[in-house]
Amino acid sequence: MGVNAGNFEISAVSCFFTPVWEKVLLIPVHAAANAQILSCRCFLLSPILPFMNHFLRISAVVLVVIGISICLACKTSDKPVIYLYGDKYLEMTHWLEGNGFDVVEVVDPASEIASLPEEAALLLFAPDYPQQRLDLPELFFTLALEKNIKLYVEYPEWVPGITLGKDVIQTRLERGVVSSEAFGPELPVTSILGINDCHIIPSNAENPLVVLAKVAGLDYAPYGLEGAETYPMLVSQGNFLFAFTKLSNVASGRYGPENHWKTLWGFIIAQLTGKDSFTFNKWPSFLAPSFDSQAVLTEDDKRNSVKKGVDWFYKGRFFLHPSSKDTWLAYQGDGTNPVGPPFPRETPNGDGSLGILEGHSSNIYFDGSQQYRYWIRADVQGETAYALAAASSLLEEPSYAAPAKNLIEYIFRSELRGGPRNHPDSAAYGLIGWSHTHPGVYYGDDNARAILGILGASAHLSTGQWDKEMVEAILANFRTTGTLGFRRNRLEQRDVQRNGWQYYWDREEVNPAPHFESWMWALYLWLYDKTGHEPLLERAKSAIRITMEGYPEEWLWTNGIQQERARMILPLAWLVRVEDTEEHRAWLDTIVSKLLENQMDNGAIREELGGEGKGRYGRTKSNAEYGLHEAPLIFENGDPIADMLYTSNFAFFSLNEAPHATGNATYQEALRNLSDFLTRIQVKSDRFEDVDGAWFRAFDYSRWEFWASNADVGWGAWGTLTGWTQSWIVATQVLVLQDQSYWELTNKTAINQHFPNTYTLMFEQKEK
């Protein structure tokens, strides 16, 4: 603590005064400085040091007066002062200092309140949130009121005039909702403030500025507070502001969106400092996109993105290790809610032979750490193997190759391909099970991505080790595909065994749902190209034609129409590969052009909801339904959100195939822009190691931050996925850097040598 006088400073620590001097001059000067925020340099008084003893003999009182007078004449600091308690990790201290404040630490607010200056601004945080509430005596508030102190208190045990509940309520889906016009037009009523893992103290506070409630919506609550239970979150009482949860960990708790929280904290600081308004120039953040929206990228940036993307598998400790097997099984349970806290940092990574976990759940804890999805899925194993093998090829890093092989081997050694899936006389022979907990569930989409992943990994690793199994997997899906080329979203073991594969082969099924069907059509076209087996082409063409003739009115969409377009591009591009006709090119251009209508200048692809009545998961219909089922990231068309789980990731892979198949320059430019966008928004964080290098599902490209509606019950805005998201972005980035398509990458396969015998084995019952 010092005393300022323009360019002069006195410090009770650094000045070499005698003990007498310290007692007579510096202590009262220091006291005056504490009230006036003044400072003087020692050398201001140093010329008169020889005379000090003489002055002391005359009168110590006179010297005290002189000392105080000198310091009172010093120039007052331009920086406003904020007194602060409980900033355990200096998160807010550094932030406020960066915005032009002098921050003075308060160690014990109950005892120090009496010595604070009149009208001081005092922030009291909860350093042990959520375990310990801030307990202040009644006298503290009495003195604060008498001294006209501007006060912010969060997570209190007791406050005057408001009854607080004894039990704290822990919430998950609830968000802050503005319930007052106090914040002005920048934060109007019903504005949403994302606050993770909120622990709220119930109260009877009236006229709160902000309430906590479970509401639908992106930035605003479109249904207001209808049907929602509310809890006062921020309350104004004269010069006092009370928060009944912790609002100060805005950075470490990963709250959003940034502009809403800036306005809220600007209001709080303005209220405490007596300003009409306050705007922050700097904002605390421990997690950000890798680049600004307009950053010029180099090839090295993209290569580094690939490396960071693969290293994230290790930073997250997603490779199961024998020592973590019990933890995995405990949290995985029956697979209905396989979430739990992240692995400790000391947890070792496995080598892939026990598989890799799915990634993060979207649930973020109060300290910014994030839940894991403790689930083993077949598609994720194949996809991750592809990303690892691709990175090994590009970066010439052999250490990535071994876990890639182990992940593929895991599929074929485990129940994912074991049991009836490995018996030639079973109708399920060759199919790949959905997950460790549901090996008897067969999604064509998941099978397709697992197969594409294994084929891509095989090409990068220059091996045909799993070619036979790949023929079996494609034909297993093909023989459960109906006469018109459709298969349905999901088949189950009990039905397949009861009905037999011929039942599905002869069925006239129509299911224009590209998300679930189209990538298997692409594989039929791919295998046709390698074998010349006409039925593969015929059934794929039939389904594609029916789907295109029904576009868009008849399309069945899942979380949005954009993801359906993104998925449909792949079979259309490969159809041009095997039959380059004007009609087939027109189909491809129809879908690509419509997708690109929603591509922004920064490369982002905006989400879009489809027509009424055809969506499986449309906008959330009420506050009560928020978070109860799968859901889009947007509430209405036009919301500036990109989706890296369902759309941008798959569009990236598909768009890379389209220009290579057609030579279309527009497609190529769109691909380059999307590659740039994905490179820029890769997560960068020194604090949260397990997300550094990841891609979250959601990104708000207008704000340039990780924000969206978190309504999806399983794969929300901040979810990650080692397979669907991470792997397709990494592996496609490799293709872009190598200037080749997947079609070209896998063109040297010798898979056709396994086709005749496998086809005879799997279709012989039909041919008898």
Beta strands, then each sheet from edge to edge (+ up, - down):
strand 1: 2-5
strand 2: 8-11
strand 3: 81-85
strand 4: 102-105
strand 5: 121-124
strand 6: 150-154
strand 7: 169-170
strand 8: 175-178
strand 9: 192-193
strand 10: 199-200
strand 11: 210-213
strand 12: 231-237
strand 13: 240-243
strand 14: 288-289
strand 15: 339-340
strand 16: 359-364
strand 17: 370-373
strand 18: 441-443
strand 19: 490-492
strand 20: 641-643
strand 21: 683-684
strand 22: 698-700
sheet 1: 1+ 2-
sheet 2: 4+ 3+ 5+ 6+ 13+ 12- 11+ 8- 9+
sheet 3: 7+ 10-
sheet 4: 14+ 21-
sheet 5: 15+ 17- 16+
sheet 6: 18+ 19-
sheet 7: 20+ 22-
end
